[in-house]
């Protein structure tokens, strides 16, 4: 006997074709174009059981894990995508440069086991990143000043969670937007002042709605919507007369936080 027993073996095959092209429009401006075509195959073989009892197909064949155990399961997931990068860089002068870039990305999906050794699929993670920044050397070389405005938009972001009695991957959408900067200033020939900053705003989508303290909604807070009949009957069973039981149940209902006690 034990707690949650999980053994997962994965085989990943990834094939990709990448290319990048640089175009120098003039002495001050350069463009970058990049492409990546990838094909991923993920095979997962898992065994999972809660205290040796939740996996009904489990057969004890000894202390060592075996891929041939009837309690194991196999699942194969395939992902393919074309991602790209677009960027432009422009020198305002010898000491100041501005740039902008837009990049897409993909992280392959797969499966993760729950406590019943059932393979739970999770989707591939897609991302799109936008950056606008500047790099500067100012005051005859005494100051370095860099700043970047960025936004990262992720669809089906993957996160590992303890869900019910198992550990599985869940996905949710989120967007991170921020501004970061770096400054170095030489006060004198041997004294330097450094200052770094970051401001960040994060928004999460609605896919991740499970309460980790009550993931399967097994616990319910009774409010005024809870019928008085059951409570009245329970009070009568303790020996209280019908009128008193009904009145007590109705009063308790007024103390509960939700509206509509029936």
C-alpha positions in Angstrom: 0.0 0.0 0.0 1.1 3.5 -0.6 0.0 7.0 -1.7 -0.1 8.1 -5.3 2.2 5.8 -7.4 3.1 7.2 -10.8 5.6 6.1 -13.4 5.8 7.8 -16.8 8.1 7.1 -19.6 8.1 9.4 -22.6 9.7 9.3 -26.1 10.0 12.5 -28.0 10.8 12.9 -31.7 11.3 16.3 -33.1 12.1 17.3 -36.7 12.6 21.0 -37.7 13.6 23.1 -40.6 14.9 26.6 -39.8 15.9 29.5 -41.9 16.8 33.1 -41.2 17.3 36.0 -43.7 18.9 39.4 -43.0 18.3 42.4 -45.3 20.5 45.5 -44.9 18.3 48.2 -46.3 20.9 50.9 -45.7 23.8 51.7 -43.3 21.3 52.4 -40.5 18.5 49.9 -41.0 18.4 46.1 -41.0 15.5 43.7 -41.3 15.4 40.1 -40.0 13.1 37.4 -41.3 13.0 33.9 -39.7 10.9 30.7 -40.2 10.8 27.4 -38.3 8.8 24.4 -39.5 8.7 21.7 -36.8 7.0 18.3 -36.4 6.9 16.7 -33.0 5.8 13.3 -31.9 5.4 12.4 -28.2 4.7 8.9 -27.0 3.8 8.4 -23.3 3.7 5.1 -21.4 2.3 5.5 -17.9 1.3 3.6 -14.8 -0.6 5.4 -12.1 -2.5 4.2 -9.1 -3.7 5.5 -5.8 -2.7 3.1 -3.0 -2.6 0.2 -5.5 -6.5 0.3 -5.7 -7.6 3.0 -8.1 -6.1 1.3 -11.2 -8.4 -1.7 -11.7 -6.2 -3.2 -14.3 -3.1 -3.2 -12.1 -1.4 -6.6 -11.6 1.4 -7.0 -9.1 4.3 -8.6 -10.9 7.1 -7.7 -8.5 8.7 -4.6 -7.1 10.0 -3.4 -10.4 8.1 -1.3 -12.9 7.3 -3.1 -16.2 6.0 -1.6 -19.5 4.1 -4.8 -20.1 2.0 -4.5 -16.9 -1.7 -4.5 -17.8 -2.2 -1.4 -15.7 -0.1 0.7 -18.1 -1.4 2.7 -21.0 0.2 4.3 -24.0 -0.7 7.4 -25.9 0.8 9.2 -28.8 0.5 12.9 -29.6 1.6 14.7 -32.8 2.1 18.4 -33.2 3.3 20.4 -36.2 3.5 24.2 -36.6 5.1 27.0 -38.6 6.5 29.7 -36.4 8.2 32.9 -37.5 10.1 36.0 -36.5 10.0 39.6 -38.0 12.4 42.3 -36.7 13.7 45.7 -37.7 16.7 47.5 -36.2 17.5 51.2 -36.9 20.5 53.3 -35.7 19.4 56.9 -35.1 23.1 57.7 -34.7 26.3 56.0 -33.6 25.2 55.9 -30.0 21.4 55.2 -30.2 19.4 52.4 -31.7 15.7 51.4 -31.8 14.2 48.1 -32.7 11.0 46.2 -32.9 10.3 42.4 -33.2 7.4 40.0 -33.4 8.0 36.3 -32.7 5.7 33.3 -32.6 6.4 30.1 -30.8 5.0 26.6 -30.0 5.5 24.1 -27.2 4.2 20.6 -28.0 1.3 19.2 -26.2 1.1 15.7 -24.7 -0.6 13.6 -22.0 -0.4 13.3 -18.2 -1.8 10.5 -16.0 -4.5 10.9 -13.3 -4.8 8.6 -10.3 -6.7 6.1 -12.3 -3.9 5.7 -14.9 -6.0 7.5 -17.5 -4.1 9.6 -20.0 -5.3 13.2 -19.8 -4.4 15.1 -23.0 -3.2 18.7 -22.8 -3.0 21.1 -25.8 0.0 22.6 -27.4 1.1 25.9 -26.1 1.2 28.8 -28.6 2.8 32.2 -28.0 3.2 35.5 -29.7 5.8 38.1 -28.4 6.0 41.7 -29.3 9.0 43.9 -28.3 9.8 47.5 -28.9 13.0 48.8 -27.5 15.9 51.2 -27.5 19.6 51.0 -26.7 21.6 54.1 -26.0 25.0 55.4 -24.9 24.7 59.0 -23.7 26.6 61.9 -22.2 29.8 61.1 -24.0 29.8 57.5 -22.8 29.0 58.2 -19.1 25.5 56.8 -19.3 24.1 53.6 -20.6 20.3 53.6 -21.0 18.2 50.7 -22.3 14.5 50.2 -22.3 12.1 47.6 -23.7 8.3 47.6 -24.0 7.0 44.0 -24.4 3.9 41.9 -24.6 3.7 38.1 -24.5 0.3 36.5 -25.4 0.1 32.8 -24.6 -2.7 30.4 -25.6 -2.9 27.1 -23.7 -0.1 27.9 -21.4 0.9 24.6 -19.7 1.1 24.3 -15.9 1.4 21.2 -13.6 -1.2 20.9 -10.9 -2.2 18.5 -8.2 -5.7 17.7 -9.3 -7.9 15.5 -7.1 -5.4 12.7 -6.2 -3.2 13.0 -9.2 -0.6 15.3 -10.8 -1.7 16.5 -14.3 -0.9 19.3 -16.7 -3.6 22.0 -17.2 -3.7 24.8 -19.8 -4.8 28.4 -19.5 -4.4 31.6 -21.5 -2.5 34.6 -20.2 -1.0 37.9 -21.4 2.1 39.6 -19.8 2.7 43.2 -20.7 5.5 45.3 -19.2 8.3 47.8 -19.5 11.8 47.0 -18.3 14.9 49.2 -18.3 18.5 49.4 -17.4 20.7 52.4 -16.6 24.4 52.7 -15.7 25.8 56.1 -14.9 29.4 56.9 -14.1 29.3 59.6 -11.4 33.1 59.7 -11.5 35.9 57.7 -13.0 35.7 55.1 -10.2 32.0 55.4 -9.0 29.1 53.8 -10.9 25.4 54.1 -10.3 23.2 51.2 -11.5 19.4 51.4 -11.7 17.1 48.6 -13.1 13.3 48.6 -13.3 10.4 46.5 -14.3 6.7 47.1 -14.4 4.5 44.2 -15.3 0.8 43.6 -15.8 -0.5 40.0 -16.1 -4.0 38.9 -17.2 -5.2 35.3 -17.0 -7.9 33.7 -19.1 -10.9 31.8 -17.8 -9.7 28.3 -18.6 -8.0 27.9 -15.2 -11.1 28.1 -12.8 -10.6 25.1 -10.5 -10.3 25.9 -6.8 -7.2 24.0 -5.6 -8.7 23.7 -2.1 -11.9 22.2 -3.6 -11.0 20.9 -7.1 -14.0 18.6 -7.6 -16.5 20.9 -5.8 -17.1 18.1 -3.2 -17.4 20.7 -0.4 -20.5 23.0 -0.6 -21.3 26.0 1.6 -25.0 26.0 2.4 -26.7 29.3 1.9 -30.2 30.6 2.0 -30.9 28.6 -1.2 -30.7 25.4 0.9 -34.3 24.1 1.4 -35.8 24.4 4.9 -37.6 21.1 4.6 -34.5 18.9 5.3 -33.4 21.0 8.2 -36.9 21.1 9.7 -37.1 17.3 9.4 -33.7 16.9 11.1 -34.8 19.1 14.0 -38.1 17.2 14.4 -36.0 13.9 14.5 -34.3 15.3 17.6 -37.6 15.7 19.4 -38.6 19.3 18.5 -42.2 19.9 17.6 -43.1 20.8 14.0 -43.8 24.5 14.6 -40.7 25.1 16.6 -38.6 23.1 14.1 -39.9 25.1 11.1 -39.4 28.4 12.9 -35.8 27.5 13.9 -35.0 26.4 10.4 -36.4 29.6 8.9 -34.3 31.7 11.4 -31.1 29.8 10.6 -31.8 30.5 6.9 -31.8 34.3 7.6 -28.3 34.0 9.0 -26.8 32.3 6.0 -25.1 34.5 3.4 -26.9 33.6 0.1 -30.3 34.9 -1.0 -33.4 32.9 -1.6 -33.8 30.5 1.4 -36.7 28.2 0.3 
